[in-house]
């Protein structure tokens, strides 16, 4: 039988310090490490030559979030609209969604709703949910169990 498990979520960012502020101060994740690399084996893995990549890793309860800031080569920014083809969102379960939502709002991040929304029916009935945009426009879905 094949074992399939979540390992990490990778996100390319334009400003590592701004991204780390969002994830550590805003969301409350712990930074595991940070560095800068120029590895030929990584170039082969991703299919881009002569990369210069700043990286950081953040701890989740199960898995990690990897942040990458490509200092070379540069690339165009994708549309951050959640309905754009290829757009993604990352859902994170938190303990006190109202407090996290308030903190992110106070830190100036874009929120889709004035407060978390309780889901009234269906598979997610009773859960609280809020969409937040991180500094590069990726939608982060905050969830709290009923």
C-alpha positions as CSV (number, residue, x, y, z in Angstrom):
1,X,0.0,0.0,0.0
2,X,1.3,3.5,-0.8
3,X,1.7,5.9,2.1
4,X,0.5,9.4,1.3
5,X,1.0,12.1,3.9
6,X,1.2,15.9,4.0
7,X,4.8,17.1,4.3
8,X,5.0,20.8,3.5
9,X,3.5,23.8,1.7
10,X,5.9,25.9,-0.3
11,X,5.3,29.6,-1.0
12,X,7.4,32.0,-3.1
13,X,7.6,35.5,-1.6
14,X,8.9,38.8,-2.7
15,X,10.0,40.0,0.8
16,X,11.2,37.4,3.3
17,X,11.0,39.8,6.3
18,X,7.4,40.8,5.5
19,X,6.4,37.2,4.9
20,X,8.0,36.1,8.2
21,X,6.2,38.9,10.1
22,X,2.8,37.6,8.7
23,X,3.5,34.0,9.6
24,X,5.1,34.5,13.0
25,X,3.6,37.7,14.4
26,X,0.2,37.4,12.7
27,X,-0.5,33.7,12.6
28,X,1.7,32.7,15.5
29,X,3.9,30.0,13.8
30,X,7.4,29.3,15.0
31,X,10.3,29.8,12.7
32,X,12.5,26.7,12.4
33,X,15.3,28.0,10.2
34,X,16.3,30.6,7.7
35,X,19.2,30.8,5.1
36,X,20.3,31.5,1.6
37,X,21.4,28.8,-0.9
38,X,22.7,28.4,-4.4
39,X,22.5,24.6,-5.0
40,X,22.9,23.0,-8.4
41,X,20.8,20.0,-7.2
42,X,17.9,22.3,-6.3
43,X,18.2,24.0,-9.8
44,X,17.8,20.5,-11.3
45,X,14.8,19.7,-9.1
46,X,12.8,22.9,-9.9
47,X,14.0,23.2,-13.5
48,X,15.5,26.7,-13.2
49,X,19.2,27.4,-13.6
50,X,21.5,29.6,-11.5
51,X,19.1,30.2,-8.6
52,X,19.9,32.3,-5.6
53,X,17.2,31.5,-3.0
54,X,16.6,32.8,0.5
55,X,14.5,30.3,2.5
56,X,12.7,30.0,5.8
57,X,10.8,27.1,7.4
58,X,7.8,27.4,9.8
59,X,6.4,24.7,12.0
60,X,2.9,23.4,11.7
61,X,1.5,20.7,14.1
62,X,1.9,18.3,11.2
63,X,4.4,19.4,8.5
64,X,6.0,22.7,7.7
65,X,5.5,25.9,5.6
66,X,8.5,26.7,3.4
67,X,9.0,30.2,2.2
68,X,11.3,31.0,-0.7
69,X,12.5,34.4,-1.9
70,X,14.1,34.0,-5.3
71,X,16.8,36.7,-5.5
72,X,17.8,35.2,-8.9
73,X,16.2,34.7,-11.4
74,X,13.2,37.0,-10.9
75,X,9.7,36.2,-12.2
76,X,6.4,37.9,-12.8
77,X,3.8,38.0,-10.0
78,X,0.6,35.9,-10.5
79,X,-2.8,37.3,-10.0
80,X,-3.8,37.0,-6.3
81,X,-7.5,36.6,-7.0
82,X,-8.8,33.4,-5.4
83,X,-10.9,32.7,-8.5
84,X,-7.9,32.9,-11.0
85,X,-7.0,29.7,-12.6
86,X,-4.0,28.1,-10.8
87,X,-4.7,30.2,-7.6
88,X,-4.4,28.3,-4.4
89,X,-5.3,28.7,-0.7
90,X,-3.9,27.2,2.4
91,X,-6.3,26.3,5.3
92,X,-4.9,26.4,8.8
93,X,-6.8,25.3,11.9
94,X,-6.4,27.7,14.8
95,X,-7.6,27.7,18.4
96,X,-8.9,31.3,18.8
97,X,-9.9,32.5,15.3
98,X,-11.3,35.7,16.5
99,X,-8.0,36.7,18.2
100,X,-6.0,35.7,15.2
101,X,-8.4,37.6,12.8
102,X,-8.2,40.7,15.1
103,X,-4.4,40.6,15.3
104,X,-4.0,40.2,11.5
105,X,-6.5,43.1,10.9
106,X,-4.6,45.3,13.4
107,X,-1.3,44.4,11.6
108,X,-2.9,45.7,8.4
109,X,-3.4,42.5,6.4
110,X,-6.3,42.3,4.0
111,X,-9.3,40.3,5.4
112,X,-12.2,39.2,3.3
113,X,-14.8,39.6,6.1
114,X,-15.1,41.9,9.1
115,X,-15.1,38.9,11.4
116,X,-14.9,35.1,11.2
117,X,-18.0,33.5,9.6
118,X,-19.8,30.6,11.2
119,X,-20.7,27.9,8.5
120,X,-24.5,27.2,9.0
121,X,-24.8,23.8,7.3
122,X,-23.1,21.0,5.4
123,X,-19.9,19.1,6.1
124,X,-18.4,22.1,7.8
125,X,-21.4,23.1,9.9
126,X,-20.5,25.0,13.0
127,X,-16.9,25.7,12.0
128,X,-15.7,29.4,12.0
129,X,-13.9,30.5,8.9
130,X,-12.1,33.6,7.6
131,X,-10.0,34.4,4.5
132,X,-6.9,36.5,4.9
133,X,-4.3,37.6,2.3
134,X,-0.7,37.1,3.2
135,X,1.8,39.8,1.9
136,X,2.2,38.1,-1.6
137,X,-1.6,37.8,-2.2
138,X,-2.0,34.1,-1.3
139,X,-5.3,33.4,0.4
140,X,-4.9,31.9,3.9
141,X,-8.1,30.2,5.2
142,X,-8.3,30.3,9.0
143,X,-10.6,27.6,10.5
144,X,-11.8,26.9,14.1
145,X,-13.6,23.7,15.1
146,X,-17.0,24.0,16.6
